[in-house]
Amino acid sequence: MDLKSTIRTEKLETILREQLEKQEKRIEQLEYEITQLKEYLKEKNI
């Protein structure tokens, strides 16, 4: 691999890693919201 290809690959890996981290944070947030909703529904006996 030449230098340009290596740099391009590293940039892509960085971008993909950042996107994955954002998605993981979003999943955690959604899991938290689901838990909150379940508790709310349980309290309301729905």
mmCIF file of the N, C-alpha and C atoms, coordinates in Angstrom:
data_MODEL
# 
_entry.id   MODEL 
# 
loop_
_atom_site.group_PDB 
_atom_site.id 
_atom_site.type_symbol 
_atom_site.label_atom_id 
_atom_site.label_alt_id 
_atom_site.label_comp_id 
_atom_site.label_asym_id 
_atom_site.label_entity_id 
_atom_site.label_seq_id 
_atom_site.pdbx_PDB_ins_code 
_atom_site.Cartn_x 
_atom_site.Cartn_y 
_atom_site.Cartn_z 
_atom_site.occupancy 
_atom_site.B_iso_or_equiv 
_atom_site.pdbx_formal_charge 
_atom_site.auth_seq_id 
_atom_site.auth_comp_id 
_atom_site.auth_asym_id 
_atom_site.auth_atom_id 
_atom_site.pdbx_PDB_model_num 
ATOM 1   N N  . MET A 1 1  ? 0.845   -1.193 0.000  1.00 0.00 ? 1  MET A N  1 
ATOM 2   C CA . MET A 1 1  ? 0.000   0.000  0.000  1.00 0.00 ? 1  MET A CA 1 
ATOM 3   C C  . MET A 1 1  ? 0.881   1.244  0.000  1.00 0.00 ? 1  MET A C  1 
ATOM 4   N N  . ASP A 1 2  ? 0.522   2.180  -0.821 1.00 0.00 ? 2  ASP A N  1 
ATOM 5   C CA . ASP A 1 2  ? 1.301   3.411  -0.831 1.00 0.00 ? 2  ASP A CA 1 
ATOM 6   C C  . ASP A 1 2  ? 0.823   4.326  0.303  1.00 0.00 ? 2  ASP A C  1 
ATOM 7   N N  . LEU A 1 3  ? 1.540   5.388  0.496  1.00 0.00 ? 3  LEU A N  1 
ATOM 8   C CA . LEU A 1 3  ? 1.257   6.296  1.612  1.00 0.00 ? 3  LEU A CA 1 
ATOM 9   C C  . LEU A 1 3  ? -0.146  6.892  1.535  1.00 0.00 ? 3  LEU A C  1 
ATOM 10  N N  . LYS A 1 4  ? -0.558  7.303  0.338  1.00 0.00 ? 4  LYS A N  1 
ATOM 11  C CA . LYS A 1 4  ? -1.901  7.885  0.175  1.00 0.00 ? 4  LYS A CA 1 
ATOM 12  C C  . LYS A 1 4  ? -2.988  6.901  0.589  1.00 0.00 ? 4  LYS A C  1 
ATOM 13  N N  . SER A 1 5  ? -2.831  5.674  0.167  1.00 0.00 ? 5  SER A N  1 
ATOM 14  C CA . SER A 1 5  ? -3.811  4.647  0.511  1.00 0.00 ? 5  SER A CA 1 
ATOM 15  C C  . SER A 1 5  ? -3.840  4.407  2.017  1.00 0.00 ? 5  SER A C  1 
ATOM 16  N N  . THR A 1 6  ? -2.680  4.391  2.613  1.00 0.00 ? 6  THR A N  1 
ATOM 17  C CA . THR A 1 6  ? -2.584  4.176  4.053  1.00 0.00 ? 6  THR A CA 1 
ATOM 18  C C  . THR A 1 6  ? -3.277  5.308  4.804  1.00 0.00 ? 6  THR A C  1 
ATOM 19  N N  . ILE A 1 7  ? -3.011  6.526  4.398  1.00 0.00 ? 7  ILE A N  1 
ATOM 20  C CA . ILE A 1 7  ? -3.618  7.688  5.046  1.00 0.00 ? 7  ILE A CA 1 
ATOM 21  C C  . ILE A 1 7  ? -5.134  7.663  4.859  1.00 0.00 ? 7  ILE A C  1 
ATOM 22  N N  . ARG A 1 8  ? -5.579  7.361  3.658  1.00 0.00 ? 8  ARG A N  1 
ATOM 23  C CA . ARG A 1 8  ? -7.013  7.288  3.384  1.00 0.00 ? 8  ARG A CA 1 
ATOM 24  C C  . ARG A 1 8  ? -7.670  6.217  4.254  1.00 0.00 ? 8  ARG A C  1 
ATOM 25  N N  . THR A 1 9  ? -7.033  5.071  4.348  1.00 0.00 ? 9  THR A N  1 
ATOM 26  C CA . THR A 1 9  ? -7.563  3.980  5.156  1.00 0.00 ? 9  THR A CA 1 
ATOM 27  C C  . THR A 1 9  ? -7.641  4.388  6.624  1.00 0.00 ? 9  THR A C  1 
ATOM 28  N N  . GLU A 1 10 ? -6.612  5.045  7.123  1.00 0.00 ? 10 GLU A N  1 
ATOM 29  C CA . GLU A 1 10 ? -6.619  5.480  8.522  1.00 0.00 ? 10 GLU A CA 1 
ATOM 30  C C  . GLU A 1 10 ? -7.711  6.513  8.776  1.00 0.00 ? 10 GLU A C  1 
ATOM 31  N N  . LYS A 1 11 ? -7.916  7.407  7.834  1.00 0.00 ? 11 LYS A N  1 
ATOM 32  C CA . LYS A 1 11 ? -8.988  8.401  7.975  1.00 0.00 ? 11 LYS A CA 1 
ATOM 33  C C  . LYS A 1 11 ? -10.346 7.715  8.009  1.00 0.00 ? 11 LYS A C  1 
ATOM 34  N N  . LEU A 1 12 ? -10.542 6.759  7.125  1.00 0.00 ? 12 LEU A N  1 
ATOM 35  C CA . LEU A 1 12 ? -11.809 6.029  7.093  1.00 0.00 ? 12 LEU A CA 1 
ATOM 36  C C  . LEU A 1 12 ? -12.030 5.256  8.396  1.00 0.00 ? 12 LEU A C  1 
ATOM 37  N N  . GLU A 1 13 ? -10.982 4.623  8.889  1.00 0.00 ? 13 GLU A N  1 
ATOM 38  C CA . GLU A 1 13 ? -11.094 3.889  10.149 1.00 0.00 ? 13 GLU A CA 1 
ATOM 39  C C  . GLU A 1 13 ? -11.484 4.827  11.289 1.00 0.00 ? 13 GLU A C  1 
ATOM 40  N N  . THR A 1 14 ? -10.898 6.009  11.300 1.00 0.00 ? 14 THR A N  1 
ATOM 41  C CA . THR A 1 14 ? -11.213 6.987  12.331 1.00 0.00 ? 14 THR A CA 1 
ATOM 42  C C  . THR A 1 14 ? -12.674 7.421  12.230 1.00 0.00 ? 14 THR A C  1 
ATOM 43  N N  . ILE A 1 15 ? -13.110 7.711  11.031 1.00 0.00 ? 15 ILE A N  1 
ATOM 44  C CA . ILE A 1 15 ? -14.507 8.126  10.817 1.00 0.00 ? 15 ILE A CA 1 
ATOM 45  C C  . ILE A 1 15 ? -15.460 7.013  11.254 1.00 0.00 ? 15 ILE A C  1 
ATOM 46  N N  . LEU A 1 16 ? -15.170 5.797  10.854 1.00 0.00 ? 16 LEU A N  1 
ATOM 47  C CA . LEU A 1 16 ? -16.030 4.670  11.209 1.00 0.00 ? 16 LEU A CA 1 
ATOM 48  C C  . LEU A 1 16 ? -16.044 4.432  12.716 1.00 0.00 ? 16 LEU A C  1 
ATOM 49  N N  . ARG A 1 17 ? -14.901 4.571  13.350 1.00 0.00 ? 17 ARG A N  1 
ATOM 50  C CA . ARG A 1 17 ? -14.814 4.400  14.801 1.00 0.00 ? 17 ARG A CA 1 
ATOM 51  C C  . ARG A 1 17 ? -15.670 5.451  15.507 1.00 0.00 ? 17 ARG A C  1 
ATOM 52  N N  . GLU A 1 18 ? -15.591 6.699  15.026 1.00 0.00 ? 18 GLU A N  1 
ATOM 53  C CA . GLU A 1 18 ? -16.380 7.783  15.626 1.00 0.00 ? 18 GLU A CA 1 
ATOM 54  C C  . GLU A 1 18 ? -17.872 7.528  15.438 1.00 0.00 ? 18 GLU A C  1 
ATOM 55  N N  . GLN A 1 19 ? -18.256 7.078  14.248 1.00 0.00 ? 19 GLN A N  1 
ATOM 56  C CA . GLN A 1 19 ? -19.669 6.779  13.998 1.00 0.00 ? 19 GLN A CA 1 
ATOM 57  C C  . GLN A 1 19 ? -20.155 5.651  14.902 1.00 0.00 ? 19 GLN A C  1 
ATOM 58  N N  . LEU A 1 20 ? -19.324 4.643  15.062 1.00 0.00 ? 20 LEU A N  1 
ATOM 59  C CA . LEU A 1 20 ? -19.682 3.519  15.922 1.00 0.00 ? 20 LEU A CA 1 
ATOM 60  C C  . LEU A 1 20 ? -19.870 3.981  17.367 1.00 0.00 ? 20 LEU A C  1 
ATOM 61  N N  . GLU A 1 21 ? -18.975 4.817  17.845 1.00 0.00 ? 21 GLU A N  1 
ATOM 62  C CA . GLU A 1 21 ? -19.100 5.345  19.206 1.00 0.00 ? 21 GLU A CA 1 
ATOM 63  C C  . GLU A 1 21 ? -20.395 6.129  19.374 1.00 0.00 ? 21 GLU A C  1 
ATOM 64  N N  . LYS A 1 22 ? -20.750 6.943  18.389 1.00 0.00 ? 22 LYS A N  1 
ATOM 65  C CA . LYS A 1 22 ? -21.999 7.710  18.453 1.00 0.00 ? 22 LYS A CA 1 
ATOM 66  C C  . LYS A 1 22 ? -23.194 6.764  18.486 1.00 0.00 ? 22 LYS A C  1 
ATOM 67  N N  . GLN A 1 23 ? -23.147 5.734  17.664 1.00 0.00 ? 23 GLN A N  1 
ATOM 68  C CA . GLN A 1 23 ? -24.249 4.773  17.633 1.00 0.00 ? 23 GLN A CA 1 
ATOM 69  C C  . GLN A 1 23 ? -24.366 4.032  18.955 1.00 0.00 ? 23 GLN A C  1 
ATOM 70  N N  . GLU A 1 24 ? -23.225 3.680  19.549 1.00 0.00 ? 24 GLU A N  1 
ATOM 71  C CA . GLU A 1 24 ? -23.254 2.980  20.829 1.00 0.00 ? 24 GLU A CA 1 
ATOM 72  C C  . GLU A 1 24 ? -23.846 3.874  21.914 1.00 0.00 ? 24 GLU A C  1 
ATOM 73  N N  . LYS A 1 25 ? -23.494 5.157  21.900 1.00 0.00 ? 25 LYS A N  1 
ATOM 74  C CA . LYS A 1 25 ? -24.067 6.091  22.870 1.00 0.00 ? 25 LYS A CA 1 
ATOM 75  C C  . LYS A 1 25 ? -25.567 6.231  22.662 1.00 0.00 ? 25 LYS A C  1 
ATOM 76  N N  . ARG A 1 26 ? -25.985 6.278  21.415 1.00 0.00 ? 26 ARG A N  1 
ATOM 77  C CA . ARG A 1 26 ? -27.412 6.383  21.109 1.00 0.00 ? 26 ARG A CA 1 
ATOM 78  C C  . ARG A 1 26 ? -28.145 5.140  21.591 1.00 0.00 ? 26 ARG A C  1 
ATOM 79  N N  . ILE A 1 27 ? -27.564 3.978  21.382 1.00 0.00 ? 27 ILE A N  1 
ATOM 80  C CA . ILE A 1 27 ? -28.173 2.727  21.846 1.00 0.00 ? 27 ILE A CA 1 
ATOM 81  C C  . ILE A 1 27 ? -28.314 2.751  23.370 1.00 0.00 ? 27 ILE A C  1 
ATOM 82  N N  . GLU A 1 28 ? -27.279 3.191  24.063 1.00 0.00 ? 28 GLU A N  1 
ATOM 83  C CA . GLU A 1 28 ? -27.351 3.290  25.528 1.00 0.00 ? 28 GLU A CA 1 
ATOM 84  C C  . GLU A 1 28 ? -28.481 4.218  25.946 1.00 0.00 ? 28 GLU A C  1 
ATOM 85  N N  . GLN A 1 29 ? -28.606 5.348  25.268 1.00 0.00 ? 29 GLN A N  1 
ATOM 86  C CA . GLN A 1 29 ? -29.673 6.303  25.577 1.00 0.00 ? 29 GLN A CA 1 
ATOM 87  C C  . GLN A 1 29 ? -31.050 5.676  25.351 1.00 0.00 ? 29 GLN A C  1 
ATOM 88  N N  . LEU A 1 30 ? -31.192 4.977  24.239 1.00 0.00 ? 30 LEU A N  1 
ATOM 89  C CA . LEU A 1 30 ? -32.472 4.329  23.948 1.00 0.00 ? 30 LEU A CA 1 
ATOM 90  C C  . LEU A 1 30 ? -32.788 3.234  24.970 1.00 0.00 ? 30 LEU A C  1 
ATOM 91  N N  . GLU A 1 31 ? -31.781 2.471  25.368 1.00 0.00 ? 31 GLU A N  1 
ATOM 92  C CA . GLU A 1 31 ? -32.002 1.434  26.379 1.00 0.00 ? 31 GLU A CA 1 
ATOM 93  C C  . GLU A 1 31 ? -32.458 2.060  27.695 1.00 0.00 ? 31 GLU A C  1 
ATOM 94  N N  . TYR A 1 32 ? -31.859 3.190  28.044 1.00 0.00 ? 32 TYR A N  1 
ATOM 95  C CA . TYR A 1 32 ? -32.253 3.896  29.255 1.00 0.00 ? 32 TYR A CA 1 
ATOM 96  C C  . TYR A 1 32 ? -33.715 4.356  29.144 1.00 0.00 ? 32 TYR A C  1 
ATOM 97  N N  . GLU A 1 33 ? -34.069 4.935  28.002 1.00 0.00 ? 33 GLU A N  1 
ATOM 98  C CA . GLU A 1 33 ? -35.434 5.417  27.804 1.00 0.00 ? 33 GLU A CA 1 
ATOM 99  C C  . GLU A 1 33 ? -36.433 4.264  27.857 1.00 0.00 ? 33 GLU A C  1 
ATOM 100 N N  . ILE A 1 34 ? -36.083 3.129  27.298 1.00 0.00 ? 34 ILE A N  1 
ATOM 101 C CA . ILE A 1 34 ? -36.957 1.951  27.332 1.00 0.00 ? 34 ILE A CA 1 
ATOM 102 C C  . ILE A 1 34 ? -37.168 1.516  28.779 1.00 0.00 ? 34 ILE A C  1 
ATOM 103 N N  . THR A 1 35 ? -36.099 1.499  29.554 1.00 0.00 ? 35 THR A N  1 
ATOM 104 C CA . THR A 1 35 ? -36.204 1.116  30.959 1.00 0.00 ? 35 THR A CA 1 
ATOM 105 C C  . THR A 1 35 ? -37.124 2.079  31.712 1.00 0.00 ? 35 THR A C  1 
ATOM 106 N N  . GLN A 1 36 ? -36.952 3.364  31.457 1.00 0.00 ? 36 GLN A N  1 
ATOM 107 C CA . GLN A 1 36 ? -37.800 4.367  32.110 1.00 0.00 ? 36 GLN A CA 1 
ATOM 108 C C  . GLN A 1 36 ? -39.268 4.154  31.726 1.00 0.00 ? 36 GLN A C  1 
ATOM 109 N N  . LEU A 1 37 ? -39.519 3.901  30.465 1.00 0.00 ? 37 LEU A N  1 
ATOM 110 C CA . LEU A 1 37 ? -40.895 3.675  30.015 1.00 0.00 ? 37 LEU A CA 1 
ATOM 111 C C  . LEU A 1 37 ? -41.495 2.421  30.649 1.00 0.00 ? 37 LEU A C  1 
ATOM 112 N N  . LYS A 1 38 ? -40.714 1.371  30.741 1.00 0.00 ? 38 LYS A N  1 
ATOM 113 C CA . LYS A 1 38 ? -41.201 0.137  31.370 1.00 0.00 ? 38 LYS A CA 1 
ATOM 114 C C  . LYS A 1 38 ? -41.587 0.393  32.817 1.00 0.00 ? 38 LYS A C  1 
ATOM 115 N N  . GLU A 1 39 ? -40.755 1.136  33.524 1.00 0.00 ? 39 GLU A N  1 
ATOM 116 C CA . GLU A 1 39 ? -41.052 1.433  34.927 1.00 0.00 ? 39 GLU A CA 1 
ATOM 117 C C  . GLU A 1 39 ? -42.302 2.291  35.046 1.00 0.00 ? 39 GLU A C  1 
ATOM 118 N N  . TYR A 1 40 ? -42.432 3.246  34.159 1.00 0.00 ? 40 TYR A N  1 
ATOM 119 C CA . TYR A 1 40 ? -43.618 4.108  34.161 1.00 0.00 ? 40 TYR A CA 1 
ATOM 120 C C  . TYR A 1 40 ? -44.878 3.272  33.930 1.00 0.00 ? 40 TYR A C  1 
ATOM 121 N N  . LEU A 1 41 ? -44.815 2.391  32.942 1.00 0.00 ? 41 LEU A N  1 
ATOM 122 C CA . LEU A 1 41 ? -45.968 1.552  32.629 1.00 0.00 ? 41 LEU A CA 1 
ATOM 123 C C  . LEU A 1 41 ? -46.297 0.609  33.786 1.00 0.00 ? 41 LEU A C  1 
ATOM 124 N N  . LYS A 1 42 ? -45.276 0.112  34.433 1.00 0.00 ? 42 LYS A N  1 
ATOM 125 C CA . LYS A 1 42 ? -45.482 -0.774 35.568 1.00 0.00 ? 42 LYS A CA 1 
ATOM 126 C C  . LYS A 1 42 ? -46.203 -0.027 36.696 1.00 0.00 ? 42 LYS A C  1 
ATOM 127 N N  . GLU A 1 43 ? -45.777 1.193  36.939 1.00 0.00 ? 43 GLU A N  1 
ATOM 128 C CA . GLU A 1 43 ? -46.409 2.013  37.978 1.00 0.00 ? 43 GLU A CA 1 
ATOM 129 C C  . GLU A 1 43 ? -47.871 2.307  37.647 1.00 0.00 ? 43 GLU A C  1 
ATOM 130 N N  . LYS A 1 44 ? -48.153 2.477  36.379 1.00 0.00 ? 44 LYS A N  1 
ATOM 131 C CA . LYS A 1 44 ? -49.515 2.803  35.942 1.00 0.00 ? 44 LYS A CA 1 
ATOM 132 C C  . LYS A 1 44 ? -50.347 1.537  35.732 1.00 0.00 ? 44 LYS A C  1 
ATOM 133 N N  . ASN A 1 45 ? -49.741 0.383  35.937 1.00 0.00 ? 45 ASN A N  1 
ATOM 134 C CA . ASN A 1 45 ? -50.416 -0.908 35.743 1.00 0.00 ? 45 ASN A CA 1 
ATOM 135 C C  . ASN A 1 45 ? -51.003 -1.045 34.336 1.00 0.00 ? 45 ASN A C  1 
ATOM 136 N N  . ILE A 1 46 ? -50.214 -0.709 33.368 1.00 0.00 ? 46 ILE A N  1 
ATOM 137 C CA . ILE A 1 46 ? -50.675 -0.796 31.972 1.00 0.00 ? 46 ILE A CA 1 
ATOM 138 C C  . ILE A 1 46 ? -50.126 -2.074 31.343 1.00 0.00 ? 46 ILE A C  1 
# 
